[in-house]
Amino acid sequence: MIRRELTFADGQPQWLLISQVEHARLSGELARRCIDRFGPPSAEVSSVRQELLDAITHHDDGWLEWEHEPRLDAEHGWPLSFLELPTEEAFSIWDRSIQVARSQGDLAAWVVAGHFSALLCTVGQHANEPIARDWLHRVAIERSEWFARWHARDGALHTAELAGEALKWLQLFDVLSLWPCSQYPVPGEQAPRYPQPFSFAENWTLIHEIRPASEQPPGGPCRIIFDPWPFRETEFLIQAAADLVPVRHYTSPRELRASRAPFVAEWLLTSRTL
């Protein structure tokens, strides 16, 4: 779950809660809009593109059960964000997501498991714990098996380079969805500031920077620039189903659910700098 605190015109602090499953769906929507840029320009790659889209769209499906009964912070009574879970609980959720990917295909499983492995190694706080090392070792063996089966079906097309490109696509669109959901103002929010530009590594695929547009029309959705612009449309609106809950101490998931008010978070992605 993505949790961020915001304030509207009434001045009462609220938590905006966005499901990890919804965030992944948004990742898939963004990827679908430019999926023709993935892989070689051949008819044979179409099935690989579809499997990759399925993997991106459903890479967080392992959160479904947890988000139905979200755990609360014992001290503060707030719903835990995806960054606050204990290591063992996070691995259980990741494993369920990988199981979903396995039903989609060997490439999907390889990509989703690789995404979580990279997260653990680069931003995880517990990568050196024994349980983390064991998890990484097990997943590395499984990924080798999944790649070998996928490669054996079409050695000319199913290459390590294409699989690596697929993994970068999941990582890219995960961030491109996560950044608006977690950083950029939503309609009606009294935002004190806009986020700083976020730059990817120079060798990243498709997009090198996300930044707020220099001009933001009052009352409208926040305008976000992706540079370079990878889509056919010059601009389009993206939306994420969310909930608002008052900022306070909750004692149970049931109490939290009873306090939720549905909300649609939206942002305008644009190629225009003005």
Disulfide bonds with the S-S distance in Angstrom:
none
